[in-house]
Amino acid sequence: MSGADRTEPTAMADAIRTSAEAMEADALPRAHAVHCDPDVQTAENRPQAAAAARAGNRGKSPAHWAYERLVLYIQNFESQLDAEHEIAMGFTGGASGVLRIEGMGFFDPDIVTFYGTDPSGARTQMIQHVSQLNVLLRALPKAVAADAPRRIGFRLAQDLAEDLEAEGATDDA
């Protein structure tokens, strides 16, 4: 049959899925959020979250997958801060205080780590197993000596984009 003899797929044909396709679609990560203020942009409803959900977690360790989603939450939180505030993290489940987030990383298969300083300026690092991950993001007044607020979320997102580009170049080779 030549290409000219083929008919275009109909909407009905496009809507038919096999059981395996339906199960796979249900297994893909999803994100959703509702806020009482419809003008608030949540991390789950940003285009980057939809792209992350489409890419899924195939081939990623729990730590890597948690890291990528934390980057989205941090970037979204920072996008709502004014020039007088920076992002920080409050420790949940204890009286350990607050860490001004200056960096974040992961160690496969199951460790996520946060680097920063506490309110007194002491260098601080939190190492967390992904099964215990519980993060409270906070806005703190920027450090007095800083001219401009430091935004780690945008650096983290840039790093992820560079990793994706490198993975694409490796896949093409």
WOSUL-V548151 format. One record per pair of residues at least 24 apart in sequence whose ideal C-beta (glycine too) atoms are under 6 Angstrom apart, sorted by sequence separation. I is the first residue (numbers start at 1). J is the second residue. If there is no record, write none. Layout:
i:j
I:J
I:J
This chain:
i:j
29:53
48:72
99:124
29:56
28:56
43:72
43:73
43:76
67:106
64:106
92:134
63:106
92:136
63:108
67:112
63:109
66:112
89:135
90:136
61:108
63:110
61:109
62:110
63:111
90:138
63:112
88:138
101:152
88:140
85:139
86:140
86:142
81:139
84:142
77:137
86:149
66:130
86:150
83:149
63:130
66:133
62:130
78:151
78:153
75:153
74:153
75:157
71:156
71:157
71:160
